[in-house]
């Protein structure tokens, strides 16, 4: 293939970045409703999926920190290595959420030193809640699409 022909195509690693940028622009313009967790990049070096015990524990963590203020509408789960700290996961999602017009939410059951969970809310009452369970081999990270209950 000629160089000119390749100049107009995106490499596979550029496609998620382009999608995230477009979603951020659409959210800024008010054209996107809700918070699309599928567009959020996986944590560095993560493998998709989690075992049943981890899924159950993460859902229980959401219920514990949410105290009935959120309803889970979807989830993406990842296994991460020991080299992926909670603060890196939370900060990355914080930056992306704010770019998309979401604001950080104080969860009623949050205990920053104990419960690794943080949430962001969009203008339409939907958002993302990110949680992590640590283990001896690394941890499990979950991106939960949530709906916030008013009240």
Secondary structure, 3 states (H helix, E strand, C coil): CCHHHHHCCCCHHHHHHHHHHHHHHHHHCCCCCCCCHHHCCCCCCCEECCCHHHHHHHHHHHHHHHCCCEEEEEEEEEEEECCCCHHHHHHHHHHHHHHCCCEEECCCCCCCCCCCEEEEECCCCEEEEEEEEEECCEEEEEEEEEEECCC
